[in-house]
Amino acid sequence: MTVTRDDIQLAAQRITGRVRRTPVLRVSPTLTLKLELLQHVGSFKPRGAFNRLLSAKEQGTLTGQGVVTASGGNAGLAVAYAARELGVPARIFVPVNAPATKVARLRTLEADVVQVGNEYAEAYEAALVASEESGALIVHAFDQPEVVAGQGTLGLELLAELDGFDTVLVAVGGGGLIAGIATAIGDRARVLGVEPELAPTLHAALEADRPVDVQVGGVAADSLGARRLGALAFEAVKANDVRSLLVGEDAIVAARTELWRDYQLAVEHGAAVTYAALRSGVYQPAADERVVVVVCGANTDLSTIG
């Protein structure tokens, strides 16, 4: 199923008042940071979660059985938050190695947390079984039309907030965010996906001309740990000529430290990959190129920022 800009505009209407319109920080005339880390529960994910739940509510498929999802952390936080706000129960399946900070936060949001498996894919299989057995609404972390459309509202915000820009750098794991942003603004600006060398889902999909499984590891795997790019993301990146930029571990760590030192932005490693592409020289803009860096997540252990 294709996600369109009309779907994203409808999502924007649906979730208005439920999510924050996050600010931008103009670092220079040619560099802007989109501070999506200031979104509810510390990532962009509530946009898609609210759109999925509210759409289901309109259709009568959001029942008292509530919702289930699988997540390394951020999607689970978003679904738990949206479910609590809408007054329905949430059951969140996370890998056993999910960050303790995210698991603890899930429990503060009144979610039933189930830790199973070592990767997102295993947690998702368990979530599917739970959904089939209970009748609860399944929410995919990144590969559902309503989720992608919700994430795309971030792109509409950029168009409203900025007079103009040439390039947007977006972190990629499963690809829900880049699918939404590319669909929203792909005909207005260049959209580039940035991913860790040790979790190259987009890079591998573009090389194979289809989503394929990859080995996942490294410092950013807790938030960019999907094994393969979503089908909707692949469709969107192909339609909008999105390419992949790969950044190494040292560059990610250095960018995360710099974001804290220079801007007092405490970000998770996965959210630092976009800034890392610039600071490491993996992406070198033209002299007058106006670049937007999406800083998309803040759920991290502050003691690890040095």
C-alpha positions as CSV (number, residue, x, y, z in Angstrom):
1,M,0.0,0.0,0.0
2,T,1.4,3.4,-1.0
3,V,1.5,6.3,1.4
4,T,0.8,9.7,-0.2
5,R,1.2,13.3,0.7
6,D,-2.6,13.5,1.2
7,D,-2.3,10.7,3.8
8,I,0.4,12.8,5.6
9,Q,-1.8,15.9,5.5
10,L,-4.7,13.9,6.9
11,A,-2.4,12.6,9.6
12,A,-1.3,16.1,10.5
13,Q,-5.0,17.1,11.0
14,R,-5.6,13.9,13.0
15,I,-2.7,14.3,15.5
16,T,-2.8,18.1,15.9
17,G,-2.9,18.8,19.6
18,R,-1.6,15.3,20.4
19,V,2.0,15.9,19.5
20,R,4.4,18.8,19.8
21,R,5.4,21.0,16.9
22,T,9.1,20.7,17.6
23,P,11.4,23.7,17.1
24,V,14.3,24.3,14.8
25,L,17.8,25.6,15.8
26,R,19.5,27.7,13.1
27,V,23.1,27.0,13.7
28,S,24.2,29.1,10.7
29,P,22.7,30.5,7.5
30,T,23.2,27.0,5.9
31,L,22.7,24.6,8.8
32,T,19.5,24.0,10.8
33,L,18.8,21.3,13.4
34,K,15.3,20.0,13.7
35,L,14.9,19.3,17.4
36,E,12.6,16.3,17.3
37,L,14.3,14.9,20.4
38,L,12.0,17.4,22.2
39,Q,8.9,15.4,21.1
40,H,6.8,13.6,23.7
41,V,8.7,10.6,25.2
42,G,11.9,11.8,23.5
43,S,11.6,10.8,19.9
44,F,9.6,11.3,16.7
45,K,7.6,8.1,17.2
46,P,4.5,9.5,18.8
47,R,3.5,11.0,15.4
48,G,3.1,7.6,13.9
49,A,1.7,6.0,17.0
50,F,-1.1,8.6,17.5
51,N,-2.0,8.4,13.8
52,R,-2.3,4.6,13.9
53,L,-4.4,4.6,17.1
54,L,-6.6,7.5,16.1
55,S,-7.2,6.1,12.6
56,A,-8.2,2.7,14.2
57,K,-10.5,4.5,16.6
58,E,-12.2,6.2,13.7
59,Q,-12.7,2.8,12.0
60,G,-13.8,1.1,15.2
61,T,-10.9,-1.3,15.4
62,L,-9.3,0.2,18.6
63,T,-11.1,-1.8,21.3
64,G,-10.8,-2.3,25.0
65,Q,-8.2,-5.0,24.3
66,G,-5.9,-2.1,23.5
67,V,-2.7,-2.3,21.5
68,V,0.4,-4.4,21.2
69,T,3.7,-3.5,19.6
70,A,7.4,-4.6,19.5
71,S,10.2,-2.1,20.0
72,G,13.8,-1.7,21.1
73,G,12.5,1.2,23.0
74,N,11.3,4.4,21.2
75,A,8.3,3.0,19.3
76,G,7.2,1.2,22.5
77,L,7.4,4.4,24.5
78,A,5.4,6.2,21.8
79,V,2.7,3.5,21.7
80,A,2.5,3.3,25.5
81,Y,2.2,7.1,25.7
82,A,-0.5,7.3,23.0
83,A,-2.4,4.4,24.5
84,R,-2.4,6.0,27.9
85,E,-3.6,9.3,26.5
86,L,-6.4,7.6,24.7
87,G,-7.3,5.4,27.7
88,V,-6.6,2.0,26.3
89,P,-4.1,-0.7,27.6
90,A,-0.7,-1.2,25.9
91,R,1.5,-4.3,25.9
92,I,5.0,-3.7,24.7
93,F,7.4,-6.5,23.6
94,V,11.1,-5.5,23.8
95,P,14.3,-7.5,23.3
96,V,16.0,-8.7,26.5
97,N,18.9,-6.3,25.8
98,A,16.8,-3.2,25.4
99,P,18.3,-0.2,27.3
100,A,17.3,-0.2,31.0
101,T,16.4,3.5,30.8
102,K,13.8,2.8,28.1
103,V,12.3,-0.2,29.8
104,A,12.0,1.7,33.1
105,R,10.3,4.6,31.2
106,L,7.8,2.2,29.6
107,R,6.7,1.0,33.0
108,T,6.1,4.6,34.1
109,L,3.7,4.9,31.2
110,E,1.6,2.1,32.6
111,A,2.5,-0.3,29.9
112,D,2.7,-4.1,30.3
113,V,6.4,-4.8,29.3
114,V,7.4,-8.2,28.0
115,Q,11.1,-8.8,27.3
116,V,11.7,-11.6,24.8
117,G,14.5,-12.4,22.2
118,N,17.7,-10.7,21.4
119,E,16.5,-8.5,18.5
120,Y,13.5,-6.5,17.4
121,A,12.5,-9.2,14.9
122,E,12.0,-11.8,17.7
123,A,10.1,-9.3,19.8
124,Y,7.8,-8.5,16.9
125,E,7.0,-12.2,16.3
126,A,5.9,-12.4,19.9
127,A,3.8,-9.3,19.6
128,L,2.0,-10.7,16.5
129,V,1.1,-13.9,18.5
130,A,-0.2,-11.7,21.3
131,S,-2.3,-9.6,19.0
132,E,-3.8,-12.7,17.3
133,E,-4.7,-14.3,20.6
134,S,-6.1,-11.2,22.3
135,G,-7.6,-9.2,19.5
136,A,-5.5,-6.2,20.5
137,L,-4.5,-3.7,17.7
138,I,-1.0,-4.4,16.4
139,V,1.2,-1.3,15.8
140,H,4.3,-1.9,13.7
141,A,7.3,0.2,14.7
142,F,7.9,1.5,11.2
143,D,6.2,-0.5,8.3
144,Q,2.5,0.5,8.5
145,P,0.9,3.1,6.3
146,E,-0.6,5.1,9.3
147,V,2.7,5.0,11.1
148,V,4.6,6.2,8.0
149,A,2.1,9.0,7.4
150,G,2.3,10.1,11.0
151,Q,6.1,10.3,10.8
152,G,5.8,12.3,7.6
153,T,4.2,15.2,9.5
154,L,7.7,16.1,10.5
155,G,8.4,16.9,6.9
156,L,5.3,19.2,6.7
157,E,6.6,21.0,9.7
158,L,9.9,21.7,8.1
159,L,8.1,23.2,5.1
160,A,6.1,25.5,7.4
161,E,9.0,26.4,9.7
162,L,11.7,27.2,7.2
163,D,11.8,29.6,4.2
164,G,13.6,27.0,2.2
165,F,16.2,24.3,2.3
166,D,18.0,22.1,-0.1
167,T,18.9,18.9,1.8
168,V,17.5,17.0,4.8
169,L,19.6,14.3,6.6
170,V,17.5,11.6,8.2
171,A,18.5,8.7,10.4
172,V,17.5,5.3,9.1
173,G,16.7,2.0,10.9
174,G,13.5,0.4,9.7
175,G,12.8,3.5,7.6
176,G,9.5,4.8,8.8
177,L,10.8,8.3,9.4
178,I,12.6,8.6,6.1
179,A,9.6,7.1,4.2
180,G,7.4,9.8,5.7
181,I,9.7,12.7,5.2
182,A,10.7,11.7,1.6
183,T,7.0,11.4,0.7
184,A,6.2,14.7,2.3
185,I,9.0,16.8,0.8
186,G,10.9,14.7,-1.7
187,D,9.9,16.9,-4.6
188,R,11.0,20.0,-2.7
189,A,14.4,19.0,-1.4
190,R,17.0,16.3,-1.5
191,V,16.4,13.7,1.3
192,L,19.4,11.6,2.4
193,G,19.4,8.6,4.7
194,V,22.1,8.3,7.2
195,E,22.8,5.0,8.9
196,P,25.6,3.3,10.9
197,E,28.1,1.1,9.0
198,L,27.1,-1.7,11.4
199,A,23.4,-1.5,10.7
200,P,23.1,-0.6,6.9
201,T,19.5,-1.5,6.2
202,L,18.9,1.2,3.5
203,H,22.4,0.7,1.9
204,A,21.8,-3.0,1.6
205,A,18.3,-2.6,0.2
206,L,19.5,-0.1,-2.5
207,E,22.3,-2.5,-3.5
208,A,20.0,-5.5,-3.7
209,D,17.1,-3.5,-5.2
210,R,14.9,-4.9,-2.4
211,P,14.8,-5.0,1.4
212,V,17.2,-7.7,2.7
213,D,18.3,-8.8,6.1
214,V,21.5,-7.4,7.5
215,Q,23.6,-8.1,10.5
216,V,22.9,-5.4,13.1
217,G,25.3,-4.2,15.8
218,G,27.2,-1.2,17.2
219,V,26.4,1.7,19.5
220,A,23.2,2.8,17.7
221,A,21.6,-0.6,17.5
222,D,19.2,0.1,20.4
223,S,17.3,2.6,18.2
224,L,18.5,1.7,14.7
225,G,18.4,-2.0,15.1
226,A,15.9,-3.2,12.6
227,R,17.2,-6.2,10.5
228,R,15.8,-4.9,7.3
229,L,14.3,-1.8,5.7
230,G,10.5,-1.7,5.6
231,A,8.7,-2.3,2.4
232,L,7.0,1.1,2.6
233,A,10.3,2.8,3.2
234,F,11.9,1.0,0.2
235,E,9.0,2.2,-2.0
236,A,9.4,5.8,-0.8
237,V,13.2,6.0,-1.1
238,K,13.1,4.6,-4.6
239,A,10.4,7.0,-5.7
240,N,12.3,10.0,-4.3
241,D,15.8,9.0,-5.3
242,V,17.0,8.8,-1.7
243,R,20.6,7.5,-1.2
244,S,22.4,6.1,1.8
245,L,25.3,7.6,3.8
246,L,27.2,5.3,6.1
247,V,28.9,6.6,9.2
248,G,31.3,4.7,11.5
249,E,31.2,4.1,15.2
250,D,33.8,6.7,16.1
251,A,32.1,9.4,14.1
252,I,28.7,8.7,15.8
253,V,30.3,8.8,19.3
254,A,32.1,12.1,18.5
255,A,29.0,13.7,17.0
256,R,27.0,12.8,20.1
257,T,29.6,14.4,22.3
258,E,29.7,17.5,20.2
259,L,26.0,17.9,20.2
260,W,26.1,18.0,24.0
261,R,29.2,20.1,24.3
262,D,28.2,22.8,21.7
263,Y,24.3,22.8,22.0
264,Q,23.5,21.0,25.2
265,L,21.5,18.4,23.3
266,A,21.6,15.0,25.0
267,V,20.9,12.6,22.2
268,E,20.9,8.8,21.8
269,H,23.5,7.4,19.4
270,G,21.0,6.7,16.7
271,A,20.0,10.4,16.7
272,A,23.6,11.5,16.3
273,V,24.2,9.7,13.0
274,T,22.9,12.6,10.9
275,Y,25.2,15.1,12.6
276,A,28.0,12.6,12.3
277,A,27.6,12.5,8.5
278,L,28.4,16.3,8.4
279,R,31.1,16.5,11.1
280,S,33.0,13.5,9.7
281,G,32.9,14.7,6.1
282,V,30.9,11.7,4.9
283,Y,28.5,14.3,3.5
284,Q,30.1,17.5,2.2
285,P,27.5,20.2,1.3
286,A,28.2,22.8,-1.4
287,A,29.2,26.2,-0.1
288,D,25.7,27.7,-0.2
289,E,23.7,24.5,0.4
290,R,21.0,24.8,3.1
291,V,21.1,21.6,5.1
292,V,18.6,20.4,7.7
293,V,19.8,17.8,10.2
294,V,17.0,15.9,11.9
295,V,17.9,15.1,15.5
296,C,15.3,12.5,16.3
297,G,15.8,11.0,19.7
298,A,16.9,11.7,23.3
299,N,16.4,8.5,25.2
300,T,19.9,7.8,26.4
301,D,21.9,7.2,29.6
302,L,23.2,10.7,30.4
303,S,26.2,9.2,32.2
304,T,27.6,7.9,28.9
305,I,27.9,11.3,27.3
306,G,31.5,12.6,27.6
